[in-house]
Amino acid sequence: MNQMNEAIILVDAHVHIYDCFKLNVMLDAAKQNFSKAANNIGLQSAATGVLLLTETSRYNWFQQMRDECIKNQPLPVSDKDWEIQLTPDSTVLLAKQKKDLQADEKPPADIQIYIVAGRQIITTEGLELLALATDHAFEDGLSVSSALAAVRASGAIPVFPWAVGKWLGKRGKILANVLSHESSAGLCLGDNSGRPVFWRNPSHFKQARALNVHILPGTDPLPFASETMRVGSFGFIAQGSLSNTHPAADLKRLLQTTDAKLLSYGPLEKPWRFFANQIRLRIA
């Protein structure tokens, strides 16, 4: 592949941070996964990694971490080589490595990681709706139309993410109607690395592409410690850069541009792991 010299953004568009995750391990994994994706396209310049949080009503890791940063900035991550910093954008934290290099060590790849607030809503119809790049709180149990209106009113990026069984039957028809309606403007769909390789692309993806609706890939890790290593391994790449002052707004502008070129990267789930995870979820 030809070498790339332009600045790029690597985005995991569906991230949960669970209590069983060790933050330093997750950040190491995210950096390694982002670096691998950058190397695969021959990147020769700086890159920015972005983790878009999609926290449920039971979690607010972002707010807890931001509160800690206000008290103590930069906030060290355990005794490891990462620290969390505030940014001028209240919906964004910056994770940076603070490790002092030894004389014989090579400097790490130049990838800084933004962690961006976001929420996940469960509608009355049983569909999931993500609100990306916002610290606004939403209620579960809203109708699809009400939830979508609330997300838009907050200025967040609305995304209906794929999930096992969620786009089938009646719920699938509801989503198809949303996509065929004028309300699809500014809307995105989401894919995730938990979709097994044998599960063909949902028909909604074809419908979305015909309408120039972006499909945003993300890992959507499960609440198991081993899932920490997945963060950053499935996402999209876009040319451009994010400002230090308003990174979330810059990302929103990019995703609101229908002709923005988003290059998906990362593997779908192996069949044996998919079935094993489904069993683990049901007995957990």
C-alpha positions as CSV (number, residue, x, y, z in Angstrom):
1,M,0.0,0.0,0.0
2,N,1.2,3.5,-0.8
3,Q,2.6,5.5,2.2
4,M,0.3,8.2,3.5
5,N,1.7,11.5,4.8
6,E,-1.6,13.2,5.7
7,A,-2.8,13.4,9.3
8,I,-5.5,10.9,10.1
9,I,-8.1,10.2,12.7
10,L,-8.7,6.7,13.9
11,V,-12.1,6.2,15.7
12,D,-13.6,3.4,17.7
13,A,-17.2,4.6,17.6
14,H,-18.7,2.3,20.2
15,V,-16.8,2.0,23.5
16,H,-17.9,0.9,27.0
17,I,-15.6,1.1,30.0
18,Y,-16.7,-1.5,32.6
19,D,-15.6,-1.9,36.2
20,C,-13.7,-5.1,35.2
21,F,-11.5,-3.1,32.8
22,K,-8.1,-1.9,33.9
23,L,-7.7,1.5,32.4
24,N,-4.0,1.3,31.7
25,V,-4.4,-2.1,30.0
26,M,-7.3,-0.7,27.9
27,L,-5.3,2.4,26.8
28,D,-2.3,0.2,25.9
29,A,-4.5,-2.0,23.8
30,A,-6.2,0.9,22.1
31,K,-2.9,2.5,21.2
32,Q,-1.6,-0.8,19.9
33,N,-4.8,-1.4,17.9
34,F,-4.8,2.1,16.5
35,S,-1.1,1.9,15.6
36,K,-1.7,-1.4,13.8
37,A,-4.5,0.2,11.7
38,A,-2.3,3.2,10.9
39,N,0.6,0.9,9.9
40,N,-1.7,-1.1,7.6
41,I,-2.4,2.0,5.5
42,G,1.3,3.0,5.5
43,L,0.9,6.1,7.6
44,Q,4.1,8.1,8.0
45,S,2.8,11.1,10.0
46,A,1.0,11.8,13.3
47,A,-2.4,10.2,14.0
48,T,-5.1,10.9,16.5
49,G,-7.0,8.1,18.2
50,V,-10.6,8.6,19.4
51,L,-12.7,6.5,21.7
52,L,-16.3,7.4,21.5
53,L,-18.0,6.3,24.7
54,T,-21.5,4.9,24.6
55,E,-22.4,4.6,28.3
56,T,-25.6,3.2,29.5
57,S,-27.8,4.6,32.3
58,R,-26.0,2.4,34.8
59,Y,-22.6,3.9,34.1
60,N,-21.0,7.4,34.0
61,W,-17.3,6.6,33.9
62,F,-16.6,9.8,31.9
63,Q,-18.1,12.1,34.5
64,Q,-16.4,10.4,37.4
65,M,-13.0,10.6,35.6
66,R,-13.6,14.2,34.7
67,D,-14.4,15.1,38.3
68,E,-11.2,13.4,39.3
69,C,-9.2,15.3,36.7
70,I,-10.6,18.6,38.0
71,K,-9.3,17.7,41.5
72,N,-5.9,16.5,40.2
73,Q,-4.6,17.2,36.7
74,P,-2.9,15.4,35.1
75,L,-4.5,12.4,36.6
76,P,-2.1,9.4,36.7
77,V,-3.5,6.0,35.6
78,S,-2.5,3.8,38.5
79,D,1.4,3.7,38.6
80,K,1.6,3.1,34.9
81,D,2.7,5.3,32.0
82,W,-0.6,6.9,31.2
83,E,-2.2,10.1,32.5
84,I,-5.6,11.7,31.8
85,Q,-5.9,15.4,31.1
86,L,-8.8,17.8,30.8
87,T,-9.3,19.6,27.5
88,P,-11.1,22.9,26.8
89,D,-14.0,20.8,25.6
90,S,-16.1,19.5,28.5
91,T,-17.0,16.4,26.6
92,V,-13.5,15.3,25.9
93,L,-10.6,13.9,28.0
94,L,-7.1,13.4,26.6
95,A,-5.1,10.2,27.4
96,K,-1.3,10.7,27.1
97,Q,1.7,8.6,27.8
98,K,4.0,10.0,30.4
99,K,6.7,7.3,30.4
100,D,10.3,8.5,30.5
101,L,12.3,6.6,27.8
102,Q,15.5,4.9,28.6
103,A,18.6,5.6,26.4
104,D,18.1,2.4,24.3
105,E,14.3,2.7,23.9
106,K,12.6,3.9,20.8
107,P,9.9,6.6,21.3
108,P,6.3,5.3,21.0
109,A,4.2,5.9,17.9
110,D,2.9,9.4,17.9
111,I,-0.8,8.6,18.7
112,Q,-2.7,10.6,21.3
113,I,-6.1,9.3,22.4
114,Y,-9.1,11.4,22.9
115,I,-11.9,9.9,25.1
116,V,-15.2,11.4,24.2
117,A,-18.4,11.3,26.3
118,G,-21.5,9.7,24.9
119,R,-24.6,7.8,26.0
120,Q,-26.7,4.8,25.0
121,I,-30.5,4.9,25.1
122,I,-32.9,1.9,25.0
123,T,-36.2,2.9,23.4
124,T,-39.6,1.5,24.2
125,E,-39.5,-0.4,20.9
126,G,-36.3,-2.2,22.1
127,L,-33.9,-0.4,19.7
128,E,-30.7,1.0,20.9
129,L,-29.8,4.6,20.0
130,L,-26.4,6.1,20.7
131,A,-25.8,9.8,21.4
132,L,-22.1,10.4,20.5
133,A,-20.0,13.4,21.7
134,T,-22.3,14.6,24.5
135,D,-22.3,14.6,28.3
136,H,-26.1,15.1,28.3
137,A,-28.2,12.6,30.3
138,F,-31.1,10.8,28.5
139,E,-33.9,8.6,29.8
140,D,-34.4,5.0,28.7
141,G,-37.9,4.1,27.6
142,L,-38.5,7.0,25.2
143,S,-40.0,6.2,21.8
144,V,-37.7,6.0,18.8
145,S,-38.9,9.4,17.5
146,S,-38.7,11.1,21.0
147,A,-35.3,9.6,21.7
148,L,-34.0,10.8,18.3
149,A,-35.4,14.2,18.8
150,A,-33.8,14.4,22.3
151,V,-30.4,13.4,20.9
152,R,-30.5,15.9,18.1
153,A,-31.6,18.7,20.5
154,S,-28.5,18.0,22.6
155,G,-26.2,18.5,19.6
156,A,-25.0,14.9,19.7
157,I,-24.5,12.5,16.8
158,P,-27.4,10.0,16.7
159,V,-26.4,6.4,15.8
160,F,-28.5,3.3,15.6
161,P,-26.0,0.5,16.3
162,W,-26.3,-3.1,15.0
163,A,-26.8,-5.7,17.8
164,V,-27.6,-9.3,17.7
165,G,-31.3,-9.7,16.9
166,K,-32.1,-6.0,17.3
167,W,-32.7,-5.2,13.6
168,L,-34.9,-8.2,12.9
169,G,-38.7,-8.4,12.7
170,K,-40.8,-5.5,13.9
171,R,-37.7,-3.5,15.1
172,G,-36.0,-3.9,11.8
173,K,-39.1,-2.4,10.1
174,I,-39.1,0.5,12.5
175,L,-35.5,1.3,11.7
176,A,-36.1,0.9,7.9
177,N,-38.9,3.4,8.2
178,V,-36.7,5.9,10.1
179,L,-34.1,5.6,7.3
180,S,-36.7,6.1,4.6
181,H,-38.1,9.2,6.3
182,E,-36.7,12.7,6.2
183,S,-35.6,12.2,9.8
184,S,-32.6,10.2,8.4
185,A,-30.8,13.4,7.8
186,G,-27.7,13.6,10.0
187,L,-28.3,10.1,11.3
188,C,-25.7,7.3,11.3
189,L,-25.8,3.6,11.7
190,G,-23.3,1.6,13.7
191,D,-21.6,-1.7,13.0
192,N,-19.6,-3.6,15.7
193,S,-16.9,-6.2,15.9
194,G,-19.2,-8.6,17.7
195,R,-21.1,-9.3,14.4
196,P,-19.9,-12.7,13.3
197,V,-18.2,-13.2,9.9
198,F,-21.1,-15.4,8.8
199,W,-23.7,-12.7,9.5
200,R,-24.0,-10.9,6.2
201,N,-24.3,-7.2,6.1
202,P,-27.8,-6.2,7.2
203,S,-30.1,-4.8,4.6
204,H,-30.2,-1.5,6.6
205,F,-26.6,-0.9,5.7
206,K,-27.4,-1.0,1.9
207,Q,-30.3,1.3,2.6
208,A,-28.1,3.7,4.5
209,R,-25.4,3.8,1.8
210,A,-28.1,4.7,-0.8
211,L,-29.0,7.7,1.4
212,N,-25.4,8.7,2.1
213,V,-25.9,7.8,5.8
214,H,-22.6,7.0,7.4
215,I,-22.0,3.6,9.0
216,L,-19.7,3.9,12.0
217,P,-17.8,0.8,13.1
218,G,-16.9,0.3,16.8
219,T,-15.9,-2.5,19.0
220,D,-18.9,-2.5,21.5
221,P,-16.9,-4.6,24.0
222,L,-18.7,-6.9,26.3
223,P,-18.5,-6.7,30.2
224,F,-15.7,-9.2,30.5
225,A,-12.1,-8.4,31.5
226,S,-10.8,-10.1,28.3
227,E,-12.7,-7.6,26.2
228,T,-10.4,-4.9,27.3
229,M,-8.0,-5.9,24.5
230,R,-10.6,-5.3,21.8
231,V,-10.9,-1.5,22.3
232,G,-9.6,0.3,19.2
233,S,-9.5,-2.8,17.1
234,F,-12.6,-2.1,15.0
235,G,-13.4,1.3,13.7
236,F,-12.9,3.8,10.9
237,I,-10.2,6.0,9.6
238,A,-10.6,9.5,8.2
239,Q,-8.2,12.0,6.8
240,G,-7.9,15.2,8.8
241,S,-7.1,16.4,12.3
242,L,-8.9,17.5,15.5
243,S,-8.1,20.8,17.1
244,N,-6.9,20.9,20.7
245,T,-9.7,23.2,21.7
246,H,-12.8,21.7,20.1
247,P,-12.1,18.1,19.1
248,A,-15.7,16.9,19.5
249,A,-17.1,19.7,17.4
250,D,-14.5,19.0,14.7
251,L,-15.5,15.3,14.7
252,K,-19.2,16.2,14.5
253,R,-18.6,18.4,11.5
254,L,-16.7,15.6,9.8
255,L,-19.5,13.1,10.4
256,Q,-22.2,15.6,9.3
257,T,-20.5,15.8,5.9
258,T,-22.2,13.2,3.8
259,D,-19.3,12.9,1.3
260,A,-16.6,12.4,4.0
261,K,-14.6,9.3,3.2
262,L,-14.6,6.9,6.1
263,L,-12.4,3.8,5.8
264,S,-13.5,0.9,7.9
265,Y,-10.9,-1.4,9.5
266,G,-10.7,-4.4,11.8
267,P,-12.0,-8.0,11.7
268,L,-15.5,-9.3,12.5
269,E,-16.0,-11.9,15.2
270,K,-14.9,-15.5,14.7
271,P,-17.8,-18.0,14.9
272,W,-16.6,-19.9,17.9
273,R,-16.0,-16.8,19.9
274,F,-19.4,-15.3,18.9
275,F,-21.2,-18.3,20.3
276,A,-19.0,-18.5,23.4
277,N,-19.8,-14.9,24.2
278,Q,-23.5,-15.3,23.7
279,I,-23.4,-18.2,26.2
280,R,-21.3,-16.2,28.7
281,L,-23.8,-13.3,28.5
282,R,-26.7,-15.5,29.3
283,I,-25.1,-17.2,32.3
284,A,-23.3,-14.2,33.7
